[in-house]
Amino acid sequence: MTLSEIHIPDPGFGPGDDLRHWPAEPGGRMRDSLFWEMIMPDERLGLQVYLYLTAHGTAGFNVCVWGPDAQPLALDLGGGKVPADMDFDDFAIEGLTVRQPELRRTAEVAYASENVRLEYRFEGVQDAFSYRSNPDGLPEWFAANRLEQTGRVSGFLEVAGRRVEWDRRMGHRDHSWGNRDWTVPHHWKWLVAYTESGRAVNGWIWIAGGEWGFAGSVLRADGVTVPVSHIEQRATYHDDMSQKRLDTTFVDVAGGRTEVVFERYGLIRLPTKKAATKKAVATEIWEAACDVTIDGEPGAGQWETHWPSDYLTHLVESRRR
């Protein structure tokens, strides 16, 4: 079956959806989250910047740089209130700035603190992809919509006395909007991998309410983005249930099969707290920076796991018995 013979659902977003979203009713709830990342196996580093903003003007972010050591090189947390007229085409809070010269195509992210400095200039190599275009769709507990996009990044990172220059190096970003219930899923794996030749995959495997679901896409060597049908997977973990190795086959809606292997070299545990109460959320999120192969071609990748905290504790304790 060729891609032209397959019906791909409409992504359900327009250019303006890379900007801030508002609730349908005045005084209602809405949340945007934006994310940029780059995994650098040659430097043994991982980088991510995560920003969220609510309709009430509450913003928060983390800037993380990590490697093989137990402690991250940087884990900066910030946030505060922003005015109603501030949007993601020109956004600034506590040393973090975001600009989007061309919505759904380019982004400029900069950050400076005592711990880390970076300039991250992103240009998409594919059209922004929506998880609503996957056969399983996008569950409402996760987001109203979500775009994912792989691209080339220029700029630099300075951390722990090191400076790393980027010259159109591969990276990834996403933007989701809607109200998320973090406690609904039993588990998920979020995945991104890319090679310097331009191949890339993005995937999401979730278990919630007794059901499995899959989302993501494959950026083929010919430059065509194909939605994922499902992802075959086999994961191995360390005794603390942190990521070790993940063997996957991305099966796309055209019947293509892409073999992707993730092997962790760095790990960071993200702080998870409700901004309003400062209380811990009953979930754990772990980010693994990985050596990757895509159909045997070396590359880089990120493997995120989400667990309910009590269940994760039980899994770890059961391995020690």
C-alpha positions as YAML, in Angstrom:
chain: A
units: angstrom
residues:
- id: 1
  name: MET
  ca: [0.00, 0.00, 0.00]
- id: 2
  name: THR
  ca: [1.35, 3.43, -0.96]
- id: 3
  name: LEU
  ca: [0.99, 6.53, 1.16]
- id: 4
  name: SER
  ca: [-1.29, 8.13, -1.46]
- id: 5
  name: GLU
  ca: [-3.78, 5.30, -0.96]
- id: 6
  name: ILE
  ca: [-4.04, 5.87, 2.80]
- id: 7
  name: HIS
  ca: [-6.39, 8.32, 4.49]
- id: 8
  name: ILE
  ca: [-4.50, 10.37, 7.07]
- id: 9
  name: PRO
  ca: [-6.78, 12.29, 9.46]
- id: 10
  name: ASP
  ca: [-6.55, 16.07, 9.42]
- id: 11
  name: PRO
  ca: [-4.12, 17.36, 12.10]
- id: 12
  name: GLY
  ca: [-6.72, 19.80, 13.34]
- id: 13
  name: PHE
  ca: [-4.46, 22.82, 13.75]
- id: 14
  name: GLY
  ca: [-3.56, 25.98, 11.89]
- id: 15
  name: PRO
  ca: [-0.53, 28.31, 12.01]
- id: 16
  name: GLY
  ca: [-2.01, 30.21, 14.96]
- id: 17
  name: ASP
  ca: [-1.97, 27.06, 17.08]
- id: 18
  name: ASP
  ca: [1.75, 27.54, 17.64]
- id: 19
  name: LEU
  ca: [0.73, 30.50, 19.79]
- id: 20
  name: ARG
  ca: [-1.02, 30.71, 23.15]
- id: 21
  name: HIS
  ca: [-4.43, 29.07, 23.64]
- id: 22
  name: TRP
  ca: [-7.41, 30.24, 25.64]
- id: 23
  name: PRO
  ca: [-10.32, 28.38, 27.28]
- id: 24
  name: ALA
  ca: [-13.65, 28.16, 25.47]
- id: 25
  name: GLU
  ca: [-15.42, 29.87, 28.39]
- id: 26
  name: PRO
  ca: [-14.18, 32.94, 30.29]
- id: 27
  name: GLY
  ca: [-12.47, 31.91, 33.51]
- id: 28
  name: GLY
  ca: [-11.96, 28.35, 32.28]
- id: 29
  name: ARG
  ca: [-8.77, 26.32, 32.28]
- id: 30
  name: MET
  ca: [-6.21, 25.98, 29.50]
- id: 31
  name: ARG
  ca: [-2.59, 24.98, 29.44]
- id: 32
  name: ASP
  ca: [0.11, 25.21, 26.76]
- id: 33
  name: SER
  ca: [3.40, 23.34, 27.00]
- id: 34
  name: LEU
  ca: [6.38, 23.78, 24.69]
- id: 35
  name: PHE
  ca: [9.51, 21.65, 24.55]
- id: 36
  name: TRP
  ca: [12.85, 21.73, 22.76]
- id: 37
  name: GLU
  ca: [15.58, 19.10, 23.00]
- id: 38
  name: MET
  ca: [18.87, 17.85, 21.63]
- id: 39
  name: ILE
  ca: [20.76, 14.65, 22.40]
- id: 40
  name: MET
  ca: [24.53, 14.71, 21.81]
- id: 41
  name: PRO
  ca: [26.14, 11.25, 22.08]
- id: 42
  name: ASP
  ca: [29.55, 12.54, 20.96]
- id: 43
  name: GLU
  ca: [29.52, 14.96, 23.91]
- id: 44
  name: ARG
  ca: [27.74, 12.47, 26.22]
- id: 45
  name: LEU
  ca: [25.14, 15.16, 26.91]
- id: 46
  name: GLY
  ca: [21.38, 15.59, 26.78]
- id: 47
  name: LEU
  ca: [19.55, 18.92, 26.74]
- id: 48
  name: GLN
  ca: [15.91, 19.86, 27.11]
- id: 49
  name: VAL
  ca: [13.97, 23.06, 27.72]
- id: 50
  name: TYR
  ca: [10.35, 22.75, 28.85]
- id: 51
  name: LEU
  ca: [7.91, 25.64, 29.26]
- id: 52
  name: TYR
  ca: [4.27, 25.69, 30.31]
- id: 53
  name: LEU
  ca: [1.77, 28.54, 30.52]
- id: 54
  name: THR
  ca: [-1.81, 28.54, 31.80]
- id: 55
  name: ALA
  ca: [-4.70, 30.76, 30.73]
- id: 56
  name: HIS
  ca: [-4.39, 32.52, 34.10]
- id: 57
  name: GLY
  ca: [-0.85, 33.62, 33.29]
- id: 58
  name: THR
  ca: [1.05, 31.15, 35.46]
- id: 59
  name: ALA
  ca: [4.25, 30.03, 33.72]
- id: 60
  name: GLY
  ca: [6.96, 27.57, 34.68]
- id: 61
  name: PHE
  ca: [9.99, 26.05, 33.01]
- id: 62
  name: ASN
  ca: [12.93, 23.73, 33.41]
- id: 63
  name: VAL
  ca: [16.28, 23.78, 31.63]
- id: 64
  name: CYS
  ca: [18.10, 20.46, 31.98]
- id: 65
  name: VAL
  ca: [21.55, 19.34, 30.88]
- id: 66
  name: TRP
  ca: [22.67, 15.88, 31.87]
- id: 67
  name: GLY
  ca: [25.15, 13.16, 31.10]
- id: 68
  name: PRO
  ca: [26.47, 9.88, 32.54]
- id: 69
  name: ASP
  ca: [26.99, 11.23, 36.07]
- id: 70
  name: ALA
  ca: [24.39, 10.68, 38.79]
- id: 71
  name: GLN
  ca: [23.80, 14.43, 39.14]
- id: 72
  name: PRO
  ca: [22.80, 16.62, 36.18]
- id: 73
  name: LEU
  ca: [25.15, 19.32, 34.97]
- id: 74
  name: ALA
  ca: [22.23, 21.77, 35.18]
- id: 75
  name: LEU
  ca: [18.66, 21.58, 36.43]
- id: 76
  name: ASP
  ca: [17.27, 25.11, 36.48]
- id: 77
  name: LEU
  ca: [13.64, 25.70, 37.47]
- id: 78
  name: GLY
  ca: [11.85, 28.99, 37.06]
- id: 79
  name: GLY
  ca: [8.49, 30.60, 36.58]
- id: 80
  name: GLY
  ca: [6.08, 33.30, 37.60]
- id: 81
  name: LYS
  ca: [3.23, 35.34, 36.18]
- id: 82
  name: VAL
  ca: [3.10, 36.80, 32.67]
- id: 83
  name: PRO
  ca: [0.66, 39.34, 31.21]
- id: 84
  name: ALA
  ca: [-2.29, 38.34, 29.04]
- id: 85
  name: ASP
  ca: [-0.79, 39.97, 25.95]
- id: 86
  name: MET
  ca: [2.47, 37.96, 26.11]
- id: 87
  name: ASP
  ca: [2.56, 35.21, 23.51]
- id: 88
  name: PHE
  ca: [4.97, 32.59, 22.20]
- id: 89
  name: ASP
  ca: [6.14, 34.71, 19.27]
- id: 90
  name: ASP
  ca: [7.93, 36.96, 21.79]
- id: 91
  name: PHE
  ca: [8.03, 35.44, 25.27]
- id: 92
  name: ALA
  ca: [10.33, 36.14, 28.21]
- id: 93
  name: ILE
  ca: [10.52, 35.03, 31.83]
- id: 94
  name: GLU
  ca: [13.45, 34.75, 34.28]
- id: 95
  name: GLY
  ca: [16.29, 34.53, 31.77]
- id: 96
  name: LEU
  ca: [14.34, 32.40, 29.25]
- id: 97
  name: THR
  ca: [13.26, 33.94, 25.95]
- id: 98
  name: VAL
  ca: [11.29, 32.32, 23.12]
- id: 99
  name: ARG
  ca: [10.62, 33.73, 19.67]
- id: 100
  name: GLN
  ca: [8.99, 32.10, 16.66]
- id: 101
  name: PRO
  ca: [9.80, 34.05, 13.49]
- id: 102
  name: GLU
  ca: [7.83, 31.59, 11.35]
- id: 103
  name: LEU
  ca: [5.13, 29.66, 13.18]
- id: 104
  name: ARG
  ca: [5.30, 25.86, 12.85]
- id: 105
  name: ARG
  ca: [8.70, 26.20, 11.17]
- id: 106
  name: THR
  ca: [11.30, 28.16, 13.20]
- id: 107
  name: ALA
  ca: [11.98, 28.94, 16.84]
- id: 108
  name: GLU
  ca: [14.67, 30.83, 18.75]
- id: 109
  name: VAL
  ca: [15.18, 29.84, 22.38]
- id: 110
  name: ALA
  ca: [17.76, 31.49, 24.64]
- id: 111
  name: TYR
  ca: [18.55, 31.07, 28.31]
- id: 112
  name: ALA
  ca: [21.17, 32.38, 30.69]
- id: 113
  name: SER
  ca: [21.84, 31.68, 34.38]
- id: 114
  name: GLU
  ca: [24.80, 31.04, 36.64]
- id: 115
  name: ASN
  ca: [24.63, 27.36, 35.69]
- id: 116
  name: VAL
  ca: [24.03, 27.30, 31.95]
- id: 117
  name: ARG
  ca: [23.80, 29.48, 28.84]
- id: 118
  name: LEU
  ca: [22.36, 28.48, 25.51]
- id: 119
  name: GLU
  ca: [21.11, 29.76, 22.18]
- id: 120
  name: TYR
  ca: [18.96, 27.25, 20.31]
- id: 121
  name: ARG
  ca: [17.83, 28.26, 16.82]
- id: 122
  name: PHE
  ca: [15.48, 25.65, 15.32]
- id: 123
  name: GLU
  ca: [14.33, 25.13, 11.73]
- id: 124
  name: GLY
  ca: [11.97, 22.26, 10.96]
- id: 125
  name: VAL
  ca: [12.97, 19.67, 8.36]
- id: 126
  name: GLN
  ca: [9.39, 18.38, 8.23]
- id: 127
  name: ASP
  ca: [5.92, 19.83, 8.57]
- id: 128
  name: ALA
  ca: [4.63, 19.84, 12.13]
- id: 129
  name: PHE
  ca: [2.92, 16.50, 12.84]
- id: 130
  name: SER
  ca: [-0.17, 16.01, 15.01]
- id: 131
  name: TYR
  ca: [-0.86, 12.90, 17.08]
- id: 132
  name: ARG
  ca: [-4.47, 13.33, 15.92]
- id: 133
  name: SER
  ca: [-3.23, 12.02, 12.55]
- id: 134
  name: ASN
  ca: [-2.48, 8.60, 14.06]
- id: 135
  name: PRO
  ca: [-5.04, 5.77, 13.92]
- id: 136
  name: ASP
  ca: [-5.36, 5.76, 17.73]
- id: 137
  name: GLY
  ca: [-5.82, 9.52, 17.83]
- id: 138
  name: LEU
  ca: [-4.98, 11.68, 20.83]
- id: 139
  name: PRO
  ca: [-6.62, 10.81, 24.17]
- id: 140
  name: GLU
  ca: [-8.41, 13.74, 25.79]
- id: 141
  name: TRP
  ca: [-6.67, 13.22, 29.13]
- id: 142
  name: PHE
  ca: [-3.37, 14.10, 27.43]
- id: 143
  name: ALA
  ca: [-4.09, 17.16, 25.28]
- id: 144
  name: ALA
  ca: [-6.57, 18.79, 22.92]
- id: 145
  name: ASN
  ca: [-3.87, 18.66, 20.26]
- id: 146
  name: ARG
  ca: [-0.13, 18.29, 20.02]
- id: 147
  name: LEU
  ca: [2.40, 19.01, 17.32]
- id: 148
  name: GLU
  ca: [5.79, 17.33, 17.01]
- id: 149
  name: GLN
  ca: [8.60, 18.41, 14.70]
- id: 150
  name: THR
  ca: [12.21, 17.41, 14.05]
- id: 151
  name: GLY
  ca: [14.61, 20.00, 12.71]
- id: 152
  name: ARG
  ca: [18.11, 21.40, 12.45]
- id: 153
  name: VAL
  ca: [19.54, 23.47, 15.28]
- id: 154
  name: SER
  ca: [22.26, 26.12, 15.29]
- id: 155
  name: GLY
  ca: [23.68, 27.91, 18.30]
- id: 156
  name: PHE
  ca: [25.63, 26.89, 21.38]
- id: 157
  name: LEU
  ca: [25.50, 25.43, 24.88]
- id: 158
  name: GLU
  ca: [27.74, 26.49, 27.77]
- id: 159
  name: VAL
  ca: [27.68, 24.35, 30.93]
- id: 160
  name: ALA
  ca: [30.18, 23.14, 33.55]
- id: 161
  name: GLY
  ca: [33.08, 24.95, 31.88]
- id: 162
  name: ARG
  ca: [32.30, 23.48, 28.47]
- id: 163
  name: ARG
  ca: [31.10, 25.15, 25.29]
- id: 164
  name: VAL
  ca: [29.44, 23.10, 22.56]
- id: 165
  name: GLU
  ca: [28.75, 24.73, 19.19]
- id: 166
  name: TRP
  ca: [25.88, 23.59, 16.99]
- id: 167
  name: ASP
  ca: [25.83, 23.99, 13.22]
- id: 168
  name: ARG
  ca: [22.51, 22.66, 11.91]
- id: 169
  name: ARG
  ca: [22.60, 19.70, 14.24]
- id: 170
  name: MET
  ca: [19.47, 17.56, 14.58]
- id: 171
  name: GLY
  ca: [17.02, 18.28, 17.40]
- id: 172
  name: HIS
  ca: [13.31, 18.10, 18.13]
- id: 173
  name: ARG
  ca: [10.50, 20.19, 19.57]
- id: 174
  name: ASP
  ca: [6.82, 19.86, 20.47]
- id: 175
  name: HIS
  ca: [3.87, 22.01, 21.51]
- id: 176
  name: SER
  ca: [0.70, 20.68, 23.14]
- id: 177
  name: TRP
  ca: [-2.38, 22.47, 24.43]
- id: 178
  name: GLY
  ca: [-5.30, 21.43, 26.58]
- id: 179
  name: ASN
  ca: [-5.64, 20.28, 30.18]
- id: 180
  name: ARG
  ca: [-3.64, 17.17, 31.08]
- id: 181
  name: ASP
  ca: [-4.50, 14.63, 33.78]
- id: 182
  name: TRP
  ca: [-1.11, 13.14, 34.65]
- id: 183
  name: THR
  ca: [-2.65, 10.43, 36.88]
- id: 184
  name: VAL
  ca: [-4.77, 8.71, 34.20]
- id: 185
  name: PRO
  ca: [-1.97, 6.81, 32.40]
- id: 186
  name: HIS
  ca: [-0.53, 3.65, 33.92]
- id: 187
  name: HIS
  ca: [2.67, 4.09, 31.89]
- id: 188
  name: TRP
  ca: [4.02, 5.73, 28.78]
- id: 189
  name: LYS
  ca: [7.17, 5.86, 26.69]
- id: 190
  name: TRP
  ca: [7.83, 8.98, 24.62]
- id: 191
  name: LEU
  ca: [10.56, 8.57, 22.03]
- id: 192
  name: VAL
  ca: [12.49, 10.63, 19.52]
- id: 193
  name: ALA
  ca: [15.51, 9.59, 17.46]
- id: 194
  name: TYR
  ca: [17.37, 11.09, 14.53]
- id: 195
  name: THR
  ca: [20.50, 10.71, 12.42]
- id: 196
  name: GLU
  ca: [22.65, 13.45, 10.93]
- id: 197
  name: SER
  ca: [21.68, 12.25, 7.44]
- id: 198
  name: GLY
  ca: [18.13, 13.41, 8.19]
- id: 199
  name: ARG
  ca: [16.26, 10.27, 9.17]
- id: 200
  name: ALA
  ca: [14.01, 10.60, 12.23]
- id: 201
  name: VAL
  ca: [11.28, 8.91, 14.24]
- id: 202
  name: ASN
  ca: [8.98, 10.14, 16.97]
- id: 203
  name: GLY
  ca: [6.80, 7.81, 19.00]
- id: 204
  name: TRP
  ca: [4.49, 7.63, 21.97]
- id: 205
  name: ILE
  ca: [3.34, 4.39, 23.60]
- id: 206
  name: TRP
  ca: [0.73, 4.71, 26.33]
- id: 207
  name: ILE
  ca: [-1.33, 2.49, 28.62]
- id: 208
  name: ALA
  ca: [-4.39, 4.06, 30.26]
- id: 209
  name: GLY
  ca: [-7.77, 2.79, 31.38]
- id: 210
  name: GLY
  ca: [-6.80, -0.73, 30.43]
- id: 211
  name: GLU
  ca: [-6.07, 0.22, 26.81]
- id: 212
  name: TRP
  ca: [-2.92, 0.57, 24.71]
- id: 213
  name: GLY
  ca: [-2.34, 3.41, 22.27]
- id: 214
  name: PHE
  ca: [0.35, 4.52, 19.83]
- id: 215
  name: ALA
  ca: [1.25, 7.80, 18.17]
- id: 216
  name: GLY
  ca: [4.11, 9.32, 16.25]
- id: 217
  name: SER
  ca: [5.65, 9.36, 12.81]
- id: 218
  name: VAL
  ca: [8.56, 8.21, 10.70]
- id: 219
  name: LEU
  ca: [10.54, 10.71, 8.63]
- id: 220
  name: ARG
  ca: [11.74, 8.55, 5.77]
- id: 221
  name: ALA
  ca: [14.96, 8.90, 3.82]
- id: 222
  name: ASP
  ca: [12.97, 10.44, 0.94]
- id: 223
  name: GLY
  ca: [11.78, 13.26, 3.21]
- id: 224
  name: VAL
  ca: [8.19, 12.01, 3.53]
- id: 225
  name: THR
  ca: [6.60, 11.93, 7.00]
- id: 226
  name: VAL
  ca: [4.41, 8.85, 7.57]
- id: 227
  name: PRO
  ca: [2.14, 8.35, 10.63]
- id: 228
  name: VAL
  ca: [2.83, 5.42, 12.93]
- id: 229
  name: SER
  ca: [0.30, 2.59, 13.12]
- id: 230
  name: HIS
  ca: [1.87, 0.91, 16.15]
- id: 231
  name: ILE
  ca: [5.25, 0.35, 17.77]
- id: 232
  name: GLU
  ca: [6.61, -3.08, 18.64]
- id: 233
  name: GLN
  ca: [8.88, -2.83, 21.66]
- id: 234
  name: ARG
  ca: [10.98, -4.68, 24.18]
- id: 235
  name: ALA
  ca: [12.50, -2.69, 27.06]
- id: 236
  name: THR
  ca: [15.05, -3.63, 29.68]
- id: 237
  name: TYR
  ca: [15.56, -1.66, 32.90]
- id: 238
  name: HIS
  ca: [18.08, -1.39, 35.71]
- id: 239
  name: ASP
  ca: [17.10, -2.53, 39.21]
- id: 240
  name: ASP
  ca: [15.79, 0.96, 40.01]
- id: 241
  name: MET
  ca: [13.55, 0.75, 36.91]
- id: 242
  name: SER
  ca: [15.57, 3.39, 35.11]
- id: 243
  name: GLN
  ca: [15.95, 2.92, 31.39]
- id: 244
  name: LYS
  ca: [18.62, 0.58, 30.03]
- id: 245
  name: ARG
  ca: [17.84, -0.54, 26.45]
- id: 246
  name: LEU
  ca: [14.82, -0.37, 24.18]
- id: 247
  name: ASP
  ca: [14.42, -2.34, 20.96]
- id: 248
  name: THR
  ca: [11.60, -1.02, 18.79]
- id: 249
  name: THR
  ca: [10.01, -1.46, 15.40]
- id: 250
  name: PHE
  ca: [8.03, 1.53, 14.19]
- id: 251
  name: VAL
  ca: [5.29, 0.17, 11.94]
- id: 252
  name: ASP
  ca: [3.82, 2.97, 9.83]
- id: 253
  name: VAL
  ca: [0.41, 3.21, 8.17]
- id: 254
  name: ALA
  ca: [1.94, 2.42, 4.77]
- id: 255
  name: GLY
  ca: [3.27, -0.90, 6.10]
- id: 256
  name: GLY
  ca: [6.87, 0.23, 6.45]
- id: 257
  name: ARG
  ca: [8.96, -1.13, 9.31]
- id: 258
  name: THR
  ca: [11.74, 0.96, 10.88]
- id: 259
  name: GLU
  ca: [14.04, -0.68, 13.42]
- id: 260
  name: VAL
  ca: [15.22, 1.66, 16.17]
- id: 261
  name: VAL
  ca: [17.42, 0.72, 19.14]
- id: 262
  name: PHE
  ca: [17.91, 3.01, 22.15]
- id: 263
  name: GLU
  ca: [20.79, 2.48, 24.61]
- id: 264
  name: ARG
  ca: [20.95, 4.89, 27.51]
- id: 265
  name: TYR
  ca: [24.12, 6.73, 28.45]
- id: 266
  name: GLY
  ca: [22.61, 9.49, 30.61]
- id: 267
  name: LEU
  ca: [19.58, 9.88, 32.86]
- id: 268
  name: ILE
  ca: [17.74, 12.66, 34.68]
- id: 269
  name: ARG
  ca: [14.75, 12.42, 36.99]
- id: 270
  name: LEU
  ca: [12.48, 15.41, 36.53]
- id: 271
  name: PRO
  ca: [10.96, 17.24, 39.48]
- id: 272
  name: THR
  ca: [7.17, 16.88, 39.35]
- id: 273
  name: LYS
  ca: [5.22, 19.34, 41.46]
- id: 274
  name: LYS
  ca: [1.96, 21.23, 41.09]
- id: 275
  name: ALA
  ca: [2.87, 24.87, 40.68]
- id: 276
  name: ALA
  ca: [-0.10, 26.11, 42.69]
- id: 277
  name: THR
  ca: [0.46, 23.95, 45.78]
- id: 278
  name: LYS
  ca: [4.15, 22.97, 45.49]
- id: 279
  name: LYS
  ca: [3.02, 19.43, 46.34]
- id: 280
  name: ALA
  ca: [4.51, 16.45, 44.55]
- id: 281
  name: VAL
  ca: [2.46, 14.99, 41.70]
- id: 282
  name: ALA
  ca: [1.96, 11.23, 42.04]
- id: 283
  name: THR
  ca: [3.95, 10.48, 38.90]
- id: 284
  name: GLU
  ca: [7.60, 9.95, 37.97]
- id: 285
  name: ILE
  ca: [9.16, 11.14, 34.72]
- id: 286
  name: TRP
  ca: [12.63, 9.96, 33.74]
- id: 287
  name: GLU
  ca: [14.53, 11.23, 30.68]
- id: 288
  name: ALA
  ca: [17.21, 9.06, 29.11]
- id: 289
  name: ALA
  ca: [19.79, 10.37, 26.64]
- id: 290
  name: CYS
  ca: [20.59, 7.51, 24.29]
- id: 291
  name: ASP
  ca: [22.90, 6.19, 21.64]
- id: 292
  name: VAL
  ca: [20.56, 5.15, 18.84]
- id: 293
  name: THR
  ca: [20.53, 3.26, 15.58]
- id: 294
  name: ILE
  ca: [17.81, 3.71, 12.95]
- id: 295
  name: ASP
  ca: [17.92, 0.69, 10.64]
- id: 296
  name: GLY
  ca: [21.55, 0.31, 11.68]
- id: 297
  name: GLU
  ca: [22.53, 3.95, 11.09]
- id: 298
  name: PRO
  ca: [24.03, 5.57, 14.22]
- id: 299
  name: GLY
  ca: [22.20, 8.52, 15.70]
- id: 300
  name: ALA
  ca: [20.90, 10.09, 18.87]
- id: 301
  name: GLY
  ca: [17.68, 9.77, 20.80]
- id: 302
  name: GLN
  ca: [15.64, 10.48, 23.91]
- id: 303
  name: TRP
  ca: [13.55, 7.90, 25.75]
- id: 304
  name: GLU
  ca: [11.15, 9.22, 28.37]
- id: 305
  name: THR
  ca: [9.21, 7.04, 30.81]
- id: 306
  name: HIS
  ca: [6.19, 8.00, 32.88]
- id: 307
  name: TRP
  ca: [5.11, 5.94, 35.91]
- id: 308
  name: PRO
  ca: [2.68, 6.32, 38.80]
- id: 309
  name: SER
  ca: [4.92, 6.85, 41.82]
- id: 310
  name: ASP
  ca: [3.42, 4.12, 44.02]
- id: 311
  name: TYR
  ca: [3.59, 1.57, 41.24]
- id: 312
  name: LEU
  ca: [7.19, 2.46, 40.44]
- id: 313
  name: THR
  ca: [8.11, 2.06, 44.12]
- id: 314
  name: HIS
  ca: [6.43, -1.35, 44.14]
- id: 315
  name: LEU
  ca: [8.33, -2.44, 41.01]
- id: 316
  name: VAL
  ca: [11.69, -1.41, 42.51]
- id: 317
  name: GLU
  ca: [10.97, -3.08, 45.85]
- id: 318
  name: SER
  ca: [9.80, -6.28, 44.18]
- id: 319
  name: ARG
  ca: [13.11, -6.55, 42.33]
- id: 320
  name: ARG
  ca: [14.98, -6.46, 45.65]
- id: 321
  name: ARG
  ca: [13.12, -9.35, 47.24]
...
